[in-house]
C-alpha cells in the first residue's frame, strides 16, 4: 500500500488545507476552524447555536508545521479531515484565586 492510499493519522503527514477561522460573538476566545469552502449550514445544529454567527477572523493555508498560538496544527488538520471543523476553546484557567 502506498502512502497515498493511507488514511491520514498520527504517523502520516497531512496535506495543507486552506482554512477560514471564525471568532464566536457569544464566547470569548472561542474560534472555529473550517475548510475555506465549507458552509456554516453543514455544522451540527448544537454547535451553531452555541457558537453563534461566526465573525470571519483569519484565513490562511494550514500545514502540519505551522505554529499556532494555542493548538497543534496537526491536531487541527486531523479534525478538519475527520469532523469537517475544529473548535478552539479558551485556555483553561486552573489558577484559583486565594481567599483574602
N, C-alpha and C positions, 0 to 999 in steps of 0.2 A: 504494500500500500504506500503510495507516495504521500508526501507532506500535504499536497493539495487535496487529497482525498480525506484527510483527517478533519475532525471537528475541532475548532479552537478550544483549548483547555489550558490548564496551568502550565503545561510544558511547551505548547506550540505558540509562536508569536502571533499576535492578532494584526490583521491588516488595518491600516489607518481608516478612520471614519470621519466624514465631515459632520460636525455636531453644532447644534444650537443649544445654548444654555439659557434657561429662563429663571427669573427670580420670582419667588412667591410674594404676592402682595399681602398675604394673610399671615405668613410665618417668617419671622426674621431669620436671616442667614440660611434659608432653605432654597435650594436650587434644583432644577430638573434638567438633566442632560437628555437630549433627543437627537436621533439622526436628523440631519438638516432637512430632509424632505418629509419627515414624519408629521402627522396631524395630531393635534391635541385630542380630537374626537376619538382616536383609537386607544387612548389611555383608559385604564379601568375607571369606572364612574366614581368610586370612593376616593381615588387619588385626585381626580379632577375637582371634586368637592372640597377636599382638604387643602389642596394646593392653591386653588383659585385660578383666575385667568392670568396665566403667566406673562410677565413682562420680559421681552427679549433683552438679554443682558450681554451675551457674548457669542460669537461664532468663530470656529477655528477647525483645523484638521487635527484630530486627536490620534496619536500613536502611542504605543506602549512605553516609549522613552520620554514622553513629555512629562515635565514636572508640573503637578497640580498642587495647589496650596494645602488642601486637607485630605485628599484621597489619592489612591494609587491609580494611575492611568490604566493599567492592565485590568484592574477590577472594574472600572467604568466601561471599558471596551467589552469585557465579558458580559456585563449586564445589558449593554446595548444590543448585543447579539442574541442573548437568550430571552430577555424580557421586552426589549424594544425601548427601554428607558433606564435611567439611573437617577435615583432620588438622593440628593446630598442633604443630610440634616445638619443642624448646627452642632458644633462640638459639644460634647458632654461637659457639664460643669460639675466636677467631682468635689470641688472645694466647697465646704460648708462653713459659712462664717461662724466664728466662735461667739458665744453669748457674752455681753459686756459684764 
